[in-house]
């Protein structure tokens, strides 16, 4: 079995972190305020917009983080056949 490269190891670590944090947010959702940086449609007028995050939105963000982590894990473990 071939060893993982450095990039694959970092991808695996990042994927595990996203998956673990996403599962924690999904299981124990928290309400809060999130600040998003945004522009208008033409790229001008940069500003911060605040969003109130409910428990349901928090669960959605947790599921998305879990899926992103699973995708990173799969991408870092994927090997092309020779």
PAZAPA-4460 file (N, C-alpha, C; in steps of 0.05 Angstrom, whole numbers, plus 32768, in hexadecimal, padded with zeros to 4 digits):
% residues 82
    n_x    n_y    n_z   ca_x   ca_y   ca_z    c_x    c_y    c_z   seq   type   mol
   8011   7FE9   8000   8000   8000   8000   8012   8019   8000     1      X     A
   800B   802B   7FEF   801B   8044   7FEC   8014   8058   8002     2      X     A
   8028   8066   800B   8023   807B   801F   8015   8093   8013     3      X     A
   8008   80A2   8025   7FFA   80BA   801C   800F   80D1   801A     4      X     A
   800A   80E2   8006   801B   80F9   8003   8014   810E   8018     5      X     A
   8024   8123   8019   801F   8138   802D   8005   8146   8028     6      X     A
   7FFF   814C   800F   7FE5   8159   8008   7FCE   8148   800F     7      X     A
   7FD0   812D   800B   7FBB   811B   8011   7FB6   811A   8030     8      X     A
   7FCC   811B   803F   7FCA   811B   805C   7FBC   8134   8066     9      X     A
   7FC4   814B   805B   7FB7   8164   8063   7F99   8164   805B    10      X     A
   7F93   815A   8043   7F78   8158   803B   7F67   8146   804D    11      X     A
   7F73   8130   8055   7F66   811D   8067   7F61   812A   8082    12      X     A
   7F75   8138   808C   7F72   8146   80A6   7F5C   815B   80A5    13      X     A
   7F5C   816B   808F   7F48   8180   808C   7F2C   8174   8089    14      X     A
   7F2A   815F   807A   7F11   8151   8076   7F06   8146   8090    15      X     A
   7F18   813A   80A0   7F0F   8130   80BA   7F06   8146   80CD    16      X     A
   7F14   815D   80CC   7F0C   8174   80DC   7EF0   817F   80D4    17      X     A
   7EEC   8182   80BA   7ED2   818B   80B0   7EBC   8177   80B7    18      X     A
   7EC1   815D   80B4   7EAD   8149   80BA   7EA7   8149   80D8    19      X     A
   7EBB   814A   80E9   7EB6   814A   8106   7EA7   8163   810F    20      X     A
   7EB0   817A   8106   7EA2   8193   810E   7E86   8194   8103    21      X     A
   7E82   818B   80EA   7E68   818B   80DE   7E55   8179   80ED    22      X     A
   7E5F   8161   80F5   7E4D   814F   8104   7E46   815B   8120    23      X     A
   7E59   8169   812C   7E53   8175   8146   7E3E   818B   8143    24      X     A
   7E41   819B   812E   7E2D   81B0   812A   7E12   81A5   8123    25      X     A
   7E12   818E   8115   7DF8   8181   810E   7DEB   8176   8127    26      X     A
   7DFA   8169   8138   7DEF   815D   8150   7DE7   8171   8165    27      X     A
   7DF9   8185   8169   7DF4   8199   817E   7DF3   81B5   8170    28      X     A
   7DDD   81BC   8163   7DDC   81D6   8155   7DDC   81EE   8168    29      X     A
   7DE7   8204   815F   7DE8   821C   816F   7DDC   8233   815F    30      X     A
   7DCE   8244   816D   7DC4   825D   8160   7DDA   8272   8162    31      X     A
   7DDA   8285   8150   7DEE   829A   8152   7DEC   82AD   813A    32      X     A
   7E00   82BF   8139   7E01   82D3   8124   7E1B   82CF   8115    33      X     A
   7E19   82CE   80FA   7E30   82CA   80E9   7E33   82E3   80D7    34      X     A
   7E4C   82ED   80D5   7E51   8304   80C3   7E5C   82FA   80A8    35      X     A
   7E4F   8302   8093   7E57   82FB   8078   7E62   8313   806A    36      X     A
   7E79   8311   805C   7E84   8326   804C   7E77   8324   8030    37      X     A
   7E6D   833A   8026   7E5F   8339   800C   7E63   8353   7FFC    38      X     A
   7E5E   8352   7FE3   7E5E   8369   7FD1   7E43   836B   7FC3    39      X     A
   7E3F   8381   7FB5   7E27   8382   7FA4   7E2C   8373   7F8A    40      X     A
   7E19   8372   7F78   7E1B   8361   7F60   7E32   836A   7F4D    41      X     A
   7E3C   8382   7F50   7E51   838C   7F3E   7E6D   838B   7F4B    42      X     A
   7E6E   8381   7F63   7E88   837F   7F71   7E90   8398   7F81    43      X     A
   7E7E   83AB   7F83   7E83   83C3   7F92   7E75   83C2   7FAD    44      X     A
   7E7A   83D5   7FBE   7E6D   83D8   7FD8   7E71   83C0   7FEA    45      X     A
   7E8A   83B9   7FF0   7E8E   83A3   8003   7E84   83A9   801E    46      X     A
   7E78   8395   802B   7E6C   839A   8046   7E68   837E   8053    47      X     A
   7E63   8380   806D   7E5C   8368   807C   7E3E   8367   8081    48      X     A
   7E33   8350   807E   7E16   834B   8083   7E14   8336   8098    49      X     A
   7E03   833B   80AC   7E00   8328   80C2   7DE8   8316   80BC    50      X     A
   7DEA   82FD   80C3   7DD5   82E9   80BF   7DCF   82DC   80DA    51      X     A
   7DB6   82DB   80E1   7DAE   82CC   80F9   7DAC   82AE   80F2    52      X     A
   7DBA   829D   8100   7DBA   8281   80FA   7DAA   8273   810F    53      X     A
   7D94   8266   8106   7D83   8256   8118   7D8F   823A   811B    54      X     A
   7D82   822A   812C   7D8B   820F   8130   7D89   81FE   8116    55      X     A
   7D73   8203   8107   7D70   81F4   80EE   7D85   81FB   80D9    56      X     A
   7D8B   8215   80D7   7DA0   821E   80C4   7DBB   8213   80CD    57      X     A
   7DBF   8212   80E7   7DD8   8208   80F2   7DDB   81EA   80EA    58      X     A
   7DC5   81DB   80EC   7DC6   81BF   80E3   7DCD   81BC   80C6    59      X     A
   7DC1   81CE   80B5   7DC7   81CD   8099   7DE5   81D3   8094    60      X     A
   7DF0   81E7   80A1   7E0C   81ED   809F   7E1D   81D5   80A8    61      X     A
   7E14   81C7   80BD   7E22   81B0   80C7   7E23   8199   80B3    62      X     A
   7E0C   8194   80A6   7E0A   817F   8092   7E1C   8186   807A    63      X     A
   7E1C   81A0   8072   7E2D   81A8   805C   7E4B   81A5   8063    64      X     A
   7E52   81AC   807B   7E6E   81A8   8084   7E76   818A   8084    65      X     A
   7E63   8179   808D   7E68   815D   808D   7E6C   8152   8071    66      X     A
   7E5B   815A   805F   7E5E   8151   8043   7E78   815C   8036    67      X     A
   7E7F   8174   803C   7E98   817F   8032   7EB0   816F   803D    68      X     A
   7EAF   8169   8057   7EC4   8159   8063   7EC6   813D   8057    69      X     A
   7EAF   8130   8052   7EAF   8116   8046   7EBA   8117   8029    70      X     A
   7EB4   812C   801B   7EBF   8130   8000   7EDD   8134   8000    71      X     A
   7EE7   8143   8013   7F04   8147   8016   7F12   812D   801D    72      X     A
   7F06   811D   802F   7F11   8103   8036   7F12   80F1   801D    73      X     A
   7EFC   80F0   800E   7EFB   80DF   7FF7   7F0F   80E8   7FE2    74      X     A
   7F12   8102   7FDE   7F24   810D   7FCA   7F41   8108   7FD2    75      X     A
   7F47   8109   7FEC   7F63   8105   7FF4   7F6B   80E7   7FF5    76      X     A
   7F57   80D6   7FF7   7F5D   80B9   7FF7   7F5B   80AC   7FDB    77      X     A
   7F51   80BB   7FC8   7F4D   80B1   7FAD   7F69   80AD   7F9F    78      X     A
   7F6C   8096   7F92   7F84   8090   7F84   7F7D   8087   7F67    79      X     A
   7F8B   8092   7F54   7F86   808A   7F38   7F92   806E   7F34    80      X     A
   7F84   805E   7F24   7F8E   8044   7F1D   7FA3   8046   7F08    81      X     A
   7FB8   8037   7F0B   7FCE   8038   7EF8   7FCD   8021   7EE4    82      X     A
***
